[in-house]
Amino acid sequence: MRFRPCWRCYFPNTQAIIYVVDSSDTDRIGIAKEEFHAILERDPWPKVSDNAKDLVKKMLNPDPKQHLTIQEVLGPWCWN
């Protein structure tokens, strides 16, 4: 948590986010979701497509029955 205030210093030059969440850590998945939502509200992220943001929000759903599969995430780009 001590590094979170520093994140916004890097946002202006960021071209991608890799946000890793331990889905087995049910105690902190809510915190991860809140942090990610807060990040998406700061510049430059409002410019990111709503579809991309929706996808990530669905991936952060704490209910394991509602988690997306890799096929749902990758869609037609997923090859067997």
TORVEX-975546 format. One record per atom (N, C-alpha, C): residue number from 1; residue in three letters; x, y, z. Coordinates in Angstrom, 1 decimal. Layout:
<rs>
  pos  code    east   north      up
  NUM   ALA       X       Y       Z
...
</rs>
This chain:
<rs>
  pos  code    east   north      up
    1   MET     0.8    -1.2     0.0
    1   MET     0.0     0.0     0.0
    1   MET     0.9     1.3     0.0
    2   ARG     2.1     1.2     0.5
    2   ARG     2.9     2.4     0.6
    2   ARG     3.3     2.9    -0.8
    3   PHE     3.2     2.1    -1.8
    3   PHE     3.6     2.5    -3.2
    3   PHE     2.5     3.1    -4.0
    4   ARG     1.3     2.9    -3.5
    4   ARG     0.1     3.3    -4.3
    4   ARG     0.1     4.8    -4.6
    5   PRO     0.5     5.7    -3.6
    5   PRO     0.5     7.1    -3.9
    5   PRO     1.5     7.5    -5.0
    6   CYS     2.5     6.6    -5.3
    6   CYS     3.4     6.9    -6.3
    6   CYS     2.9     6.5    -7.7
    7   TRP     1.9     5.7    -7.8
    7   TRP     1.4     5.2    -9.1
    7   TRP     1.1     6.4   -10.0
    8   ARG     0.4     7.4    -9.5
    8   ARG    -0.1     8.5   -10.4
    8   ARG     1.1     9.3   -11.0
    9   CYS     2.3     9.2   -10.4
    9   CYS     3.4     9.9   -11.0
    9   CYS     3.8     9.2   -12.4
   10   TYR     3.4     8.0   -12.6
   10   TYR     3.8     7.2   -13.8
   10   TYR     2.7     7.2   -14.8
   11   PHE     1.5     7.6   -14.5
   11   PHE     0.4     7.6   -15.4
   11   PHE     0.6     8.3   -16.7
   12   PRO     1.1     9.6   -16.7
   12   PRO     1.2    10.3   -18.0
   12   PRO     2.0     9.6   -19.1
   13   ASN     2.9     8.8   -18.7
   13   ASN     3.8     8.2   -19.8
   13   ASN     3.4     6.7   -20.0
   14   THR     2.3     6.2   -19.4
   14   THR     1.9     4.8   -19.5
   14   THR     1.1     4.5   -20.7
   15   GLN     1.5     3.4   -21.4
   15   GLN     0.7     3.0   -22.5
   15   GLN    -0.1     1.7   -22.3
   16   ALA     0.2     1.1   -21.2
   16   ALA    -0.5    -0.1   -20.8
   16   ALA    -0.5    -0.4   -19.3
   17   ILE    -1.5    -1.1   -18.9
   17   ILE    -1.5    -1.5   -17.4
   17   ILE    -1.5    -3.0   -17.4
   18   ILE    -0.6    -3.5   -16.6
   18   ILE    -0.7    -5.0   -16.2
   18   ILE    -1.0    -5.0   -14.7
   19   TYR    -2.2    -5.4   -14.5
   19   TYR    -2.7    -5.3   -13.1
   19   TYR    -3.0    -6.8   -12.7
   20   VAL    -2.1    -7.3   -11.8
   20   VAL    -2.2    -8.7   -11.4
   20   VAL    -3.0    -8.8   -10.1
   21   VAL    -4.0    -9.6   -10.0
   21   VAL    -4.8    -9.8    -8.8
   21   VAL    -4.8   -11.3    -8.5
   22   ASP    -4.5   -11.6    -7.2
   22   ASP    -4.5   -12.9    -6.7
   22   ASP    -6.0   -13.2    -6.4
   23   SER    -6.7   -13.9    -7.2
   23   SER    -8.1   -14.2    -7.0
   23   SER    -8.4   -15.1    -5.9
   24   SER    -7.3   -15.8    -5.4
   24   SER    -7.5   -16.7    -4.2
   24   SER    -7.5   -15.9    -2.9
   25   ASP    -7.0   -14.6    -3.0
   25   ASP    -7.0   -13.7    -1.8
   25   ASP    -8.3   -13.0    -1.7
   26   THR    -9.3   -13.7    -1.2
   26   THR   -10.7   -13.1    -1.2
   26   THR   -10.8   -11.9    -0.2
   27   ASP    -9.9   -11.9     0.8
   27   ASP    -9.9   -10.7     1.7
   27   ASP    -9.5    -9.4     1.0
   28   ARG    -8.7    -9.5     0.0
   28   ARG    -8.2    -8.3    -0.6
   28   ARG    -8.7    -8.0    -2.0
   29   ILE    -9.5    -8.9    -2.6
   29   ILE    -9.9    -8.7    -3.9
   29   ILE   -10.8    -7.4    -4.0
   30   GLY   -11.6    -7.2    -3.0
   30   GLY   -12.4    -5.9    -3.0
   30   GLY   -11.5    -4.7    -3.0
   31   ILE   -10.4    -4.7    -2.3
   31   ILE    -9.5    -3.6    -2.3
   31   ILE    -8.9    -3.4    -3.7
   32   ALA    -8.5    -4.5    -4.3
   32   ALA    -7.9    -4.5    -5.7
   32   ALA    -9.0    -3.9    -6.6
   33   LYS   -10.2    -4.3    -6.5
   33   LYS   -11.3    -3.8    -7.4
   33   LYS   -11.4    -2.2    -7.2
   34   GLU   -11.5    -1.8    -5.9
   34   GLU   -11.6    -0.4    -5.6
   34   GLU   -10.4     0.4    -6.2
   35   GLU    -9.2    -0.1    -6.0
   35   GLU    -8.0     0.6    -6.5
   35   GLU    -8.0     0.7    -8.0
   36   PHE    -8.4    -0.4    -8.7
   36   PHE    -8.5    -0.4   -10.1
   36   PHE    -9.5     0.6   -10.6
   37   HIS   -10.7     0.6   -10.0
   37   HIS   -11.7     1.6   -10.4
   37   HIS   -11.2     3.0   -10.2
   38   ALA   -10.5     3.3    -9.1
   38   ALA   -10.0     4.6    -8.9
   38   ALA    -8.9     5.0   -10.0
   39   ILE    -8.1     4.1   -10.4
   39   ILE    -7.1     4.3   -11.4
   39   ILE    -7.8     4.7   -12.7
   40   LEU    -8.9     4.0   -13.1
   40   LEU    -9.5     4.2   -14.3
   40   LEU   -10.2     5.6   -14.4
   41   GLU   -10.4     6.2   -13.3
   41   GLU   -11.1     7.5   -13.3
   41   GLU   -10.1     8.7   -13.4
   42   ARG    -8.8     8.4   -13.3
   42   ARG    -7.8     9.4   -13.4
   42   ARG    -7.2     9.5   -14.9
   43   ASP    -6.8    10.7   -15.3
   43   ASP    -6.2    10.8   -16.6
   43   ASP    -4.9     9.9   -16.6
   44   PRO    -4.6     9.3   -17.8
   44   PRO    -5.3     9.4   -19.1
   44   PRO    -6.3     8.3   -19.3
   45   TRP    -6.7     7.5   -18.3
   45   TRP    -7.5     6.3   -18.4
   45   TRP    -9.0     6.6   -18.9
   46   PRO    -9.5     7.8   -18.7
   46   PRO   -10.9     8.0   -19.2
   46   PRO   -10.9     7.9   -20.7
   47   LYS    -9.8     8.0   -21.4
   47   LYS    -9.7     7.9   -22.8
   47   LYS    -9.7     6.4   -23.3
   48   VAL    -9.4     5.5   -22.4
   48   VAL    -9.4     4.0   -22.7
   48   VAL   -10.9     3.6   -23.0
   49   SER   -11.0     2.8   -24.0
   49   SER   -12.4     2.4   -24.4
   49   SER   -13.2     1.8   -23.3
   50   ASP   -14.5     2.0   -23.3
   50   ASP   -15.4     1.5   -22.3
   50   ASP   -15.4     0.0   -22.3
   51   ASN   -15.3    -0.6   -23.5
   51   ASN   -15.3    -2.1   -23.7
   51   ASN   -14.1    -2.7   -22.9
   52   ALA   -12.9    -2.0   -23.1
   52   ALA   -11.7    -2.5   -22.4
   52   ALA   -11.9    -2.4   -20.9
   53   LYS   -12.4    -1.3   -20.4
   53   LYS   -12.6    -1.1   -19.0
   53   LYS   -13.6    -2.1   -18.5
   54   ASP   -14.7    -2.4   -19.2
   54   ASP   -15.7    -3.4   -18.8
   54   ASP   -15.1    -4.7   -18.7
   55   LEU   -14.3    -5.1   -19.6
   55   LEU   -13.6    -6.4   -19.6
   55   LEU   -12.8    -6.6   -18.3
   56   VAL   -12.0    -5.6   -17.9
   56   VAL   -11.2    -5.7   -16.7
   56   VAL   -12.1    -5.8   -15.5
   57   LYS   -13.2    -5.0   -15.5
   57   LYS   -14.1    -5.0   -14.3
   57   LYS   -14.7    -6.3   -14.1
   58   LYS   -15.1    -7.0   -15.2
   58   LYS   -15.6    -8.3   -15.1
   58   LYS   -14.6    -9.3   -14.6
   59   MET   -13.4    -9.1   -15.0
   59   MET   -12.3   -10.0   -14.5
   59   MET   -12.1    -9.9   -13.0
   60   LEU   -12.4    -8.7   -12.5
   60   LEU   -12.2    -8.5   -11.1
   60   LEU   -13.4    -8.9   -10.2
   61   ASN   -14.4    -9.5   -10.8
   61   ASN   -15.6    -9.9   -10.1
   61   ASN   -15.2   -10.9    -9.0
   62   PRO   -15.6   -10.6    -7.7
   62   PRO   -15.1   -11.5    -6.6
   62   PRO   -15.9   -12.9    -6.6
   63   ASP   -17.0   -13.0    -7.4
   63   ASP   -17.7   -14.3    -7.4
   63   ASP   -17.0   -15.2    -8.4
   64   PRO   -16.4   -16.3    -8.0
   64   PRO   -15.7   -17.2    -8.9
   64   PRO   -16.7   -17.8   -10.0
   65   LYS   -17.9   -17.9    -9.7
   65   LYS   -18.9   -18.4   -10.7
   65   LYS   -19.1   -17.4   -11.9
   66   GLN   -18.7   -16.2   -11.6
   66   GLN   -18.9   -15.1   -12.6
   66   GLN   -17.6   -14.7   -13.3
   67   HIS   -16.5   -15.3   -12.9
   67   HIS   -15.2   -15.0   -13.5
   67   HIS   -15.3   -15.3   -15.0
   68   LEU   -14.6   -14.5   -15.8
   68   LEU   -14.5   -14.8   -17.2
   68   LEU   -13.5   -15.9   -17.5
   69   THR   -13.7   -16.7   -18.5
   69   THR   -12.8   -17.7   -19.0
   69   THR   -11.8   -17.0   -20.0
   70   ILE   -10.7   -17.7   -20.2
   70   ILE    -9.8   -17.2   -21.2
   70   ILE   -10.4   -17.0   -22.6
   71   GLN   -11.3   -17.9   -22.9
   71   GLN   -12.0   -17.8   -24.2
   71   GLN   -12.9   -16.6   -24.3
   72   GLU   -13.5   -16.2   -23.1
   72   GLU   -14.3   -15.0   -23.1
   72   GLU   -13.5   -13.8   -23.2
   73   VAL   -12.3   -13.8   -22.6
   73   VAL   -11.4   -12.7   -22.6
   73   VAL   -10.8   -12.4   -24.0
   74   LEU   -10.3   -13.5   -24.6
   74   LEU    -9.7   -13.4   -25.9
   74   LEU   -10.6   -13.4   -27.1
   75   GLY   -11.8   -14.0   -26.9
   75   GLY   -12.8   -14.0   -27.9
   75   GLY   -12.3   -14.7   -29.2
   76   PRO   -12.5   -14.2   -30.3
   76   PRO   -12.1   -14.8   -31.6
   76   PRO   -10.6   -14.9   -31.8
   77   TRP    -9.9   -14.2   -30.9
   77   TRP    -8.4   -14.2   -31.1
   77   TRP    -7.8   -15.4   -30.4
   78   CYS    -8.6   -16.2   -29.7
   78   CYS    -8.1   -17.4   -29.0
   78   CYS    -8.1   -18.6   -29.9
   79   TRP    -7.0   -19.2   -30.1
   79   TRP    -6.9   -20.4   -30.9
   79   TRP    -6.6   -21.6   -30.1
   80   ASN    -7.2   -22.7   -30.5
   80   ASN    -6.9   -24.0   -29.8
   80   ASN    -5.7   -24.7   -30.4
</rs>
